[in-house]
Amino acid sequence: MLESRSLSVEFGGVAALSDVTFTVSGRSVLGLIGPNGAGKSTFIGAASGLVRPISGNVSWRGIKLTGRRPDQMARLGVARTFQHARLFPGLTALENVMIGSHLSGRSGVFSAMLRSPRWRKDDAYLESLAVEAMESVHALHLAQRLAEDLTAGQQRLVAVARALAGGPSLLLLDEPAAGLTDAERELLAEDLTRFFATRDMTVLLVEHNLNFLMSLVSRIVVFDRGSVLAEGTPTEIRSNPAVIDAYLGAEHAAR
Ligand SMILES: Nc1ncnc2c1ncn2[C@@H]1O[C@H](COP(=O)(O)OP(=O)(O)OP(=O)(O)O)[C@@H](O)[C@H]1O
């Protein structure tokens, strides 16, 4: 279970999250939505150890995640994507994804980047994990392309593959469909549905494209101005007056 307990985060004295409490049970996909600036990325930052809360915490299977280092996160089986793809330039797409599989492997990300002897030993196995992850999101044709030569949408797919490659048990996806074409987005929704169905994993998905999000999630938490505004099934959320007022708008809810 992923549990956020009274989580509060401030930036320069200004509250970004205030007393956020919710849980995500075992094998499920939770959508996190809300207006711009509501605190969704900040939550992912806190859950992945990069953003330090002023109080409260996020825990995963009873272990506190807040304040942990990236290598500790990887060992706990936690992977994330960022709002901006953040691939390493100068490396191919495949090498970028292999860094994701190294995060859960033995030799670590720096060893991977420096191509140490230990890294080379693990290489074949980790490459097979990376190839599998790229295949699962229809990105294998990009494998030998340099990261900087990819379109924004392709970079995003590679970043998603990198997060999947380590076989995470907790996956935090920050707007994985942003910048994708309609066709790419539909294909990614199908690919992720298939991937999640065959893995024992908990997923937290932040996404502004609600058709994409609703096709993947079983529950939704809505943030507004740093607090939890509502929580429920997609059907409940679509018809919640407070959510319509703060985020969805009457036109969207009616669709
Ligand atoms: N590093 C930072 N320094 C200062 N303020 C920040 C920082 N990161 C986020 N904030 C502020 O915290 C609040 C929450 O931002 P956050 O990015 O988490 O929202 P969000 O819901 O992810 O928004 P969006 O949908 O636009 O990505 C905003 O007011 C934002 O300006």
The ligand as a Gaussian input file, in Angstrom:
#p B3LYP/6-31G(d) Opt

LIG

0 1
 N       10.900000      24.051000      -7.078000
 C        9.918000      24.896000      -6.770000
 N       10.178000      26.099000      -6.217000
 C        9.203000      26.971000      -5.890000
 N        7.886000      26.718000      -6.082000
 C        7.561000      25.548000      -6.640000
 C        8.550000      24.570000      -7.016000
 N        7.906000      23.498000      -7.534000
 C        6.596000      23.780000      -7.501000
 N        6.377000      24.999000      -6.963000
 C        5.067000      25.624000      -6.709000
 O        4.295000      24.683000      -5.975000
 C        2.948000      24.671000      -6.439000
 C        2.573000      23.289000      -6.915000
 O        3.268000      23.021000      -8.153000
 P        3.229000      21.625000      -8.896000
 O        4.176000      21.696000     -10.044000
 O        3.399000      20.524000      -7.930000
 O        1.722000      21.607000      -9.446000
 P        1.072000      20.632000     -10.500000
 O       -0.268000      20.264000      -9.973000
 O        1.994000      19.529000     -10.837000
 O        0.892000      21.624000     -11.751000
 P        0.910000      21.314000     -13.333000
 O       -0.365000      20.603000     -13.647000
 O        0.937000      22.704000     -13.929000
 O        2.139000      20.530000     -13.623000
 C        2.844000      25.752000      -7.512000
 O        2.402000      26.938000      -6.906000
 C        4.271000      25.894000      -7.987000
 O        4.514000      27.183000      -8.493000

